[in-house]
């Protein structure tokens, strides 16, 4: 959604007409296969209608993993039959995990990835991943995620005098490393370390998380505030020092960009293209495996040395400016279509 809104804003600013075929769907619960198939067929019809009514120069296709990927490949095939250039962006890190876990899916993906004109990569690790599938480097366009055009960068965070304030933003589900993060908090308290952690979000681990906090007597340092509006999220980010996301799979988390824009240093799993913009020990800490010990040690590094917050915050803002500029990345994407 963030990427699409950014493309719309950029296209408008440079005089490019951009039509949108909406592919959003709820995550909890996931719609049935029959519902997704019906909506997918309706989207194909909409795309065909748009191609007949307009001189379409190109098509940017955003995809998740699973069924979403196969539907988007059909979209790319239709565009190919209509002589429309395509750039397919797989945004979900779970796509990488699926192919690594299944030889048959990997083989099928190698064949299907020949259909789009080009593949969009959120960073260098995505480019290497596509090349490992036999995709020519000439067909891979590295375009990093961008912040919304209206986003404003905060000032460098000062070294906090009060306990370090950590924040998590995302779904409270197992794949986001929520259980490991809670275990890390329990470990830190057993060491006698003082800190605060705020969870923003909800999901199927919400009730479990509340019970865990009560059972482990973490209510004085860990709180769950549920889902918040974008404005409220920005306000809460500004009140914290360090962003934590021990996710097991990501393409590249926009929540991390929003945190960096707020001047926060980050503790995030080394998944997807996170390492393109999170340099271990410079603007945060990468978690190689996302284990409880790794999370706890990274959090403890800031608790023991609060001065690291200011040092890493300055570097986070610098990297954000260099890698994730809105106009630079949108221009690079549209330039593939000679626009």
C-alpha positions in Angstrom: 0.0 0.0 0.0 2.8 2.4 0.9 4.6 1.7 -2.3 1.5 2.1 -4.4 0.5 5.4 -2.8 4.0 6.6 -3.4 4.0 5.7 -7.1 0.6 7.4 -7.5 2.0 10.6 -6.0 5.2 10.5 -8.0 3.3 9.8 -11.3 1.0 12.7 -10.7 3.9 15.0 -10.0 5.6 14.2 -13.3 2.5 13.9 -15.5 2.3 10.1 -15.8 -1.2 8.7 -15.8 -1.3 5.7 -13.5 -4.2 3.3 -13.4 -4.6 1.0 -10.3 -6.0 -2.5 -10.2 -6.6 -3.0 -6.4 -5.3 -6.4 -5.2 -5.5 -5.7 -1.4 -7.1 -8.4 0.8 -7.5 -9.0 4.5 -4.7 -11.0 6.3 -6.8 -12.2 9.2 -8.7 -14.3 8.3 -7.2 -15.1 4.8 -10.1 -15.4 2.3 -11.0 -18.8 0.9 -9.4 -20.1 -2.3 -12.7 -19.7 -4.1 -13.0 -16.1 -3.1 -9.5 -15.3 -4.1 -9.9 -17.1 -7.4 -13.1 -15.1 -8.2 -11.5 -11.8 -7.3 -8.4 -12.7 -9.3 -10.5 -13.4 -12.4 -12.3 -10.0 -12.0 -8.9 -8.3 -11.7 -7.8 -9.9 -15.0 -11.0 -8.7 -16.7 -10.3 -5.2 -15.3 -6.8 -5.2 -16.6 -7.9 -6.3 -20.0 -10.5 -3.5 -20.1 -7.9 -0.9 -19.1 -5.5 -2.1 -21.8 -8.3 -1.7 -24.5 -9.2 1.8 -23.3 -5.7 3.2 -22.8 -2.3 3.1 -24.5 -0.6 1.2 -21.7 3.2 1.6 -21.6 3.9 -0.7 -18.8 2.6 -2.6 -15.8 4.1 -2.7 -12.2 2.9 -5.8 -10.4 3.2 -6.1 -6.7 3.0 -9.7 -5.3 3.1 -11.6 -2.1 3.9 -15.3 -1.8 1.7 -18.3 -2.2 -1.4 -17.9 -4.3 -0.7 -14.2 -4.8 2.5 -15.0 -6.8 0.8 -17.4 -9.2 -2.1 -15.0 -9.8 0.4 -12.2 -10.6 2.3 -14.4 -12.9 -1.0 -14.9 -14.9 -1.3 -11.1 -14.9 2.3 -10.9 -16.3 1.4 -13.5 -18.9 -1.7 -11.5 -20.0 0.5 -8.4 -20.3 3.0 -10.3 -22.4 0.2 -11.4 -24.8 -0.8 -7.7 -25.0 2.8 -6.6 -25.6 2.9 -4.6 -22.4 6.2 -4.5 -20.5 6.0 -5.7 -16.9 8.1 -5.4 -13.7 7.1 -8.0 -11.1 7.9 -7.1 -7.4 7.6 -9.9 -5.0 7.4 -8.1 -1.7 7.1 -11.0 0.8 10.2 -12.6 2.3 8.1 -15.8 2.7 8.5 -16.3 -1.0 12.2 -16.9 -0.4 11.4 -19.3 2.4 8.9 -21.2 0.3 11.4 -21.8 -2.5 14.2 -22.8 -0.2 12.0 -25.3 1.5 10.6 -27.0 -1.7 12.6 -28.1 -4.7 9.4 -28.5 -6.8 8.3 -24.9 -6.0 11.8 -23.7 -6.8 11.8 -25.4 -10.1 8.3 -24.1 -11.0 9.3 -20.6 -10.0 12.4 -20.7 -12.2 10.1 -21.4 -15.2 7.4 -18.8 -14.2 9.9 -16.0 -13.5 10.7 -16.0 -17.2 7.3 -14.5 -18.0 7.7 -11.0 -16.6 9.8 -8.6 -18.6 11.8 -7.7 -15.5 11.9 -8.4 -11.8 11.9 -5.7 -9.1 14.3 -6.3 -6.2 14.0 -4.5 -2.9 17.8 -4.8 -2.4 20.9 -6.7 -3.2 19.9 -9.9 -1.4 16.8 -10.1 -3.6 18.9 -9.6 -6.7 21.3 -12.4 -5.6 18.2 -14.6 -4.9 16.8 -14.1 -8.4 20.2 -14.7 -10.0 20.4 -18.0 -8.0 17.2 -19.0 -9.8 18.8 -18.4 -13.2 17.4 -14.9 -13.8 19.8 -12.7 -15.8 21.1 -9.7 -14.0 19.9 -7.6 -16.9 16.3 -8.5 -16.0 16.6 -7.5 -12.3 15.8 -3.9 -11.4 17.0 -3.0 -7.9 14.6 -0.4 -6.5 14.6 0.0 -2.7 11.5 0.8 -0.7 10.6 4.4 -0.2 9.0 6.4 2.4 5.7 8.3 1.7 6.5 11.7 0.0 5.1 13.6 2.9 7.3 11.8 5.4 9.6 14.1 7.4 12.9 13.0 8.9 13.3 13.5 12.7 16.3 14.8 14.5 19.0 12.5 15.8 17.9 10.8 19.0 19.8 12.0 22.1 21.2 9.4 24.5 18.3 8.7 26.8 18.6 9.4 30.6 15.6 7.2 31.5 15.3 3.5 30.7 15.8 2.6 27.1 12.4 2.5 25.3 12.0 -0.3 22.7 9.1 -0.5 20.3 7.7 -3.3 18.0 5.2 -2.5 15.2 3.5 -5.3 13.3 1.3 -8.4 13.5 1.5 -10.3 16.8 2.1 -13.6 15.1 4.7 -16.3 15.5 6.4 -15.4 12.2 7.2 -12.0 13.5 9.3 -13.4 16.4 6.8 -12.2 19.0 7.4 -15.2 21.3 11.2 -14.9 21.1 10.9 -11.1 21.9 8.8 -11.8 25.0 11.3 -14.5 26.1 14.1 -12.0 25.6 12.3 -9.5 27.8 12.0 -12.1 30.5 15.7 -12.8 30.2 16.6 -9.2 30.6 14.5 -8.7 33.7 16.2 -11.8 35.2 19.5 -10.0 34.6 18.1 -7.1 36.6 18.1 -4.7 33.6 15.7 -1.8 33.3 13.9 -1.1 30.0 10.5 -0.5 28.5 8.9 -2.2 25.4 5.7 -1.2 23.6 4.0 -3.6 21.2 1.9 -1.9 18.5 -0.3 -4.3 16.6 -2.6 -7.3 17.0 -3.0 -10.9 15.8 -3.5 -14.4 16.9 -0.9 -14.1 19.6 -2.5 -11.1 21.3 -4.2 -13.1 24.1 -1.1 -15.2 24.6 1.1 -12.1 24.8 -1.1 -10.5 27.5 -1.0 -13.7 29.5 2.8 -14.0 29.1 3.2 -10.5 30.4 1.1 -11.3 33.5 2.6 -14.7 34.1 6.2 -13.4 33.9 5.4 -10.2 35.8 6.5 -7.9 32.9 3.5 -5.5 33.2 5.8 -2.7 34.6 8.1 -2.8 31.5 6.1 -4.4 28.6 2.8 -3.0 27.2 0.5 -3.8 24.2 -1.4 -0.9 22.8 -3.1 -2.6 19.8 -3.4 -1.2 16.4 -3.0 2.5 16.0 -3.6 5.0 13.2 -0.5 6.1 11.1 -0.4 9.4 13.0 -0.6 7.7 16.3 2.2 5.3 15.3 4.4 8.2 14.3 3.8 9.8 17.7 4.6 6.6 19.5 7.8 6.1 17.5 9.0 9.6 18.4 8.6 8.6 22.1 10.9 5.6 21.8 14.6 4.9 21.2 15.0 1.5 19.5 12.8 -0.4 17.0 12.8 -4.2 17.4 11.5 -6.7 14.8 12.8 -10.3 15.1 10.8 -11.5 12.2 11.5 -14.8 10.6 10.8 -13.6 7.0 10.5 -10.1 5.4 11.0 -8.7 1.9 11.9 -5.4 3.4 9.8 -4.1 6.3 8.3 -0.6 5.8 7.9 -0.4 9.5 11.7 -0.3 9.8 11.9 2.6 7.4 9.3 4.5 9.4 11.3 3.9 12.6 14.5 5.0 11.0 12.7 8.2 9.7 11.7 8.8 13.4 15.4 8.7 14.3 15.3 5.2 15.9 18.1 2.7 15.7 16.9 -0.8 14.8 17.3 -4.4 16.0 15.9 -6.6 13.1 16.4 -10.1 11.8 18.9 -10.5 8.9 16.1 -11.5 6.4 15.2 -10.2 2.9 17.1 -7.1 2.1 17.2 -5.7 5.6 21.0 -5.8 5.6 21.1 -3.3 2.7 20.1 -0.6 5.1 20.9 -2.0 8.5 24.7 -2.2 9.0 25.4 -4.3 12.1 26.9 -2.2 14.8 26.5 1.1 12.9 22.8 2.0 12.8 21.5 -1.0 14.8 22.0 -4.7 15.1 21.2 -7.6 12.7 19.9 -10.8 14.2 21.4 -13.8 12.2 18.9 -16.3 13.6 16.5 -14.3 15.6 17.2 -16.4 18.7 16.2 -15.3 22.2 19.8 -14.9 23.2 20.6 -12.7 20.1 17.6 -10.4 20.8 18.4 -10.1 24.5 22.1 -9.3 23.8 21.2 -6.7 21.2 18.7 -5.0 23.6 21.2 -5.2 26.4 23.8 -3.4 24.3 21.7 -0.3 24.3 20.6 -0.7 28.0 24.3 -1.0 29.1 25.5 1.8 26.7 22.7 4.4 26.1 25.2 6.5 24.1 24.9 4.0 21.3 21.3 5.3 20.7 22.6 8.7 19.6 25.5 7.3 17.6 23.3 4.8 15.7 20.4 7.2 15.3 22.6 9.6 13.3 23.8 6.8 11.0 20.2 5.5 10.5 19.1 8.9 9.2 22.1 9.1 6.9 21.5 5.6 5.4 17.8 6.4 5.0 18.5 9.5 3.0 21.0 7.7 0.8 19.0 4.5 0.1 15.3 5.3 0.4 14.7 8.6 -1.2 11.1 8.7 -2.6 11.8 10.5 -5.9 15.1 8.6 -6.7 13.5 5.2 -6.4 10.2 6.0 -8.1 12.1 7.6 -11.0 14.3 4.5 -11.3 11.2 2.3 -11.5 9.4 4.3 -14.2 12.6 4.8 -16.2 12.4 1.0 -17.0 9.4 1.9 -19.1 11.3 4.8 -20.8 9.1 7.3 -18.9 
